[in-house]
Amino acid sequence: MTIKNRFPLYKFVQNIITSLSKWHQPGTIYLLFGSLLYLVETILVTIAFNVPLNDALAIAKPDSTEGANLWARYLTNWTLRNYVRTILSLGQQHY
């Protein structure tokens, strides 16, 4: 798998470095916690769930029964994971 958009990873690394360099300042724990939420929602959920679903759908034959079943599962699973990413993304914005 190739990561095409590296901005989320850069943001995560930047926030971790900032958190560690300003550890003595009040509120730094919130930046660290928000960064970890960002890691989970943006990178891990996408890599673990959404990319494999996209890859499976890309090779399926759309006019086959298997393709139709895969599409039905895809809609349910991908949408659920996208909601998880959205909710966690909103949560990390507050930290």
N, C-alpha and C positions, 0 to 999 in steps of 0.2 A: 504494500500500500504506500502511496506517495502522498505526503501532506502538501497540498497545493497552496493553502493559505496559512502561512506561519504566524500571522499576527496574534492569534489567541495564545500560542505558545510563548511568544515574546512578551505579551502582557503578563502572563503568569510568572515567568522568570523575573521580570522587572518588579512585580509586586513582592515576590519572595525576597529578592535582594533588598528592596526598600524596607521590608518588614524586619529583616535581620540587622540591617545597618542602623535602624532607629528603634531597636527593641526596648530601650529605656524610656521612650516617650509614651505618654498615655494614648490609648486607642490603637496601638500597633497590633494588638492581638486581633482586632477587628479586620484590619487589612490582611493579616495572615489567614484568618478564617475565610474571608471573602475570596482570597486567592485560591484556597483549597476547594471551595465550592465551584469556582470557575474551572479549575482543573477537572473536577468530576463532571460538571455539566457540559463543558465544551469539548473536551478531548476524550475522556474515557467513554462517555455515553455514545458519542459519535463513532469512535473507533470500534467499540465493543458491539454495538447494536445496529446503528444506521448504515455504516459502510457495508457490512456483510449483506444486509437486506438489499441495498442498492446494487451490489455486485450480482446477487442471485437474480434479481429482476432484469438486469441488463442481458443476461444470457438466456432467459426464458423465452420460449416461443409464444407470442401473444395470442395466437389463435388456437392453442392447445388447451386441453383440460387442465394439465399441470400448470400452465401459465395463468389460467383463470384462478385456480386455487392459490397459487403463489401471490397473485395480485390481491386477492381478498385478505390473505394473512399479512401481506405487506402493508395494506392500508391500516389495518388494526394495530399492528406492532410498531410501524414507523410513526404513526400519529401519536401513539402512547409515549414513545420515547421522545418525540418532539415536545410534547407537553411537559415531560420531566425536565428536558433541557431548558424550556422557557421558564418554568417555575424556579428552578435552581438559578437561572440567570438573573431573574428578578431578585431572588434572595441575596445573591452576591453583590448586587448593585447597592444594597443598603449598608454594606460594610466598608 
